[in-house]
Amino acid sequence: MLTKSLFSKFNTYVAINENLVRDYVDLGIKTNQISYIPNGVDTNFFCPPARSEKLFLRNKFGIPENALVIVFSGRLVKEKGIDTLVEAFRNINREFPNTFLLIVGGVNPDPSRVSSESMLADFKNKAWATDPISATKKASKLGITNIKFTWSVANVSDYLKTSDIFVLPSFTEGLSNSLLEGMATGLAVVASNIPSVVPVIKNFENGLLFEAGNVDELTDRLRIFILSKKLSKLMGKRARELILERYSIEKTVDGYISVFTG
């Protein structure tokens, strides 16, 4: 966080979410110095697929054609709520055997930041799993087999296009790019009700919210979407509409142009 001694050195402060706007104000920054510019998404790249493309990608990645796919995209660290998601999926998969969990992302350490044994130990402590094999074994111990760990990939959008429901189970976030990408893809979203998410996801308007860490609530929200394809499609449609309206990359670029030329 910036200290007050630095305030006079800047003309404008950019906030990527509404909570950061409030934090700046609380630190004494004038509102006319704050520009709210949320992260933007390339809505041509992250977009709903045609059914033929969806089936092609499922076949390519070894995902069952007729499965209902629940996806998470992000780093496999504990603060992302992976335990909550995996336990909720175990409940759901027992009730709906055709469900499939897709975990997109990894947690490979940055060699430039892990320069000692103690730092490596701290990294491992924060990680939910440190490699695909350990992640798969951890899920297997819970009796979960309908699950795929991709680890770090460049083509996140392709994996999102194979999916039906996007889950953000985080305990803390800024403004999650993964969430915005899932919304732009037209997926039905289930997200934890943390401060940075609540302004974006409105419960039963463009997605469903649950209390962070609450396995039963997440299970219930997933069940709602699974039992109602109509609601799932409606929430996904509205989620994408919000991205087009407020969170497109074009909106973000325009915001920064205004800052630099204003």
N, C-alpha and C positions, 0 to 999 in steps of 0.2 A: 504494500500500500504506500502511496506517495505521502511524504511528510509535509507539514504545513510550510516548512522552510523552502520547499520547491514550488509552491503554488504560484508565486509571482513570475516564475520562469516560463509559464505556459499561457497562451491566449485561449486555447480551447481544449476541452477534455472530452474524449469520445467514450461513450458508454454503450456496451453491446447488449445490455439488458436493463430493465427498469429498476432492478435492485441496485445496480451500480450507480444509476442516476441518484437514487436516494442516499447511497453511501457518499457520493461526492458532495451533495448538499449538506449532509451531516458533518462533513469535514470543513465546511465553510466556503465551498466553491459556489460562486453565483450561478444561478440557473441559466443566465444568458451566455455563460461560458461553456455550457454542457451541450454536446450534440449527441442525441440518441440515434445510433446507427447500428442496428442489429446485424448479425452475420447474414450473409446471403447465400442462396443455393442456385446452381445452374439448373433451371427447371426444364431445359431441353435434354440435359444429360440424365437427371433424376426425374423420371416421368413414368406414368403407368404403362406397362407393356401390353401389347396385343396378346391374346390368349396363345397364339401360335409361338410367340417369342418366349412367353412364360414356360410353356411345355418344353421348348427346345433347350432352355437354360436348365430346367430341372433334370432333363436327361443328361446334359453335359456335366452337371455337378453331382450326379448320382443321387438326386433327391426324388423320392417316390412321386410319380405323376399325380396320383389322386390324394396325396396327403394335404392336410391343412398345416401350413408352415408358419411357425412363429419365429421371428428373427430378432436377434440382438446384434447391434453393431457398435464396437468400441473396444477400449482396452480391458483386458481381463485382470482388473485390480478390484480389491474388495469393496472400495467405495462406490463402484458401479453397481453393486447389489446383485452380483452374479449368483450368490448363494440363494437369495430370495427367488430369483427367476428359476433356477434349476429345481428347487424344492416345489415351487408352484407348478412347474411343468410336470414333475413326477405325479402330482395329484391329478392334473388334467389328462395326462397320458393314460392313466389307469381308467379314467372315465370315458375318454375318447381315444381309443388305440390308434386311430389314423392320424393323430397329430405328430408333428415333427419339429424339433427345435434346432435352429440354425444359429450358431455362435460365430459371428464374423469379426475377426480381430485377434490380436495377441498381446503380449507384454514383454517383448524382447528388450533387455537392458541396453541403454545407450553407453557404449564403452567409454565415451568421454566423460560420462557422469558417474560411472561405477569404477572408481579408481582404487578402492581398498576392499578388504574382506568385510569390514563392518558395513560399508555401503552396499555391497552385494547381499549381505544378510538382511539388511533393511529392505532392499528391493524384493527379495524372495518373501519376506514377511508380508509385504503389501500386495503381492501378486496372488490372485486366486489360483492360478496355475502358471508354471513357468515354461511349459512346452505342450504341444498337442497330445503327446502320449499321456502325460500326467493328468491333463484335463479330462481325457477320455476315461482313464482309470477312476478318477474321482467321480465322474458321472455314473460309471458302471457299478461302483460300490453302493450307489443309491438305487440301483436297479433300473437305470435309464439306458436304453439302447437306441431309441429313435432320436439320435442327436448327432450333429456334425460340427466339428470345430475346424474352421478354415485356416486359422491363425492369420497373420498379417497378409492382406491381399491388396492389389492395386485396383481391381475391378469390383469395388463394393457395390456399385449400382446394379451390376448383373445379379448379385446375390439378393439384393432387395427385390428385384423384379421376379424372383422365384417365390416370393413370400406373400402371406395374407395378412398377418398381424405383426406390427412392430412394437417391441417392448423396451421402455427405458426405465429400469428399476433403480436408478442411481440415488445415493444418499446426498450427493452434492454435485452441482454442475454450474457452469457459467451459463452460456446459451448454447445448448448442445447442437453441434452441427449434425451429429448422427440423427437426432430427433427431427431436425428440419429436412434432412435427406429422406427419411422414412415418410414424412408427411408429403413431400414433393412427389414421391413415388406413388402416392394414393393409397398407402396402407392404412388400415385401421390401427390407431395408436392407443396403447395402454401405457401410462407413464406415472411415475411417483409424483406426489403432490408437493414437491419441493418448490421454494420461492421462485426460482428461475423458470420453472415449467408452467406454473399456474397462469401467468399472463398469456401463454401461448395455447395451452390445451384447456378448453372449457368443458367440464364434465357433461357428457351426453349432448354436447353441441358439435364438437369436432374430434372427440376422443373420449377416453375414460381415464379417470384418475384413481389412484389408490395410495394408502399411507405407506411411505417408504419403509421397507423391511417387513411389511405385513404380508406373510405368505398367503393367508386365507383370503385377504382382500384381493390380492393379485389373481389368485385362483378363480375367485368369483367374477372378476372383470373379464378374464379370458373366456370363462364359460359363457358369459353374456354374448360376446362376439361369435363364439363357436355356434351357439344355438340360434343366432339371428344373422343370417347372411345379409338380409336387407339392411339392418342397422350397421353392420360392418362396412358395407359398401357406401352407405350414406356418410358415415364418419370419415371414411377415407377420401371421399369426394370433397367434403367440406375442409378437410385438412389440407388438401392440395390447393383449394381455392384461397385459403388463408396465406399459403406460401406465395402464390402468384400475386396476391394483393399487397403483402407486407414484407416478405422475406426473399424475394428474388435477388439474384446477383446484380441485376440492373438497378434495383432500389438502393442497394448498398453502394454501388459505384456513384450514383447520383448524390448520395449523402456525403461521401468523401469529397466529391467535386465541389459541393456547396461549402464544405469546411475550408478547402484550400483557396477558393475564389471569393468567399464571402467577406 
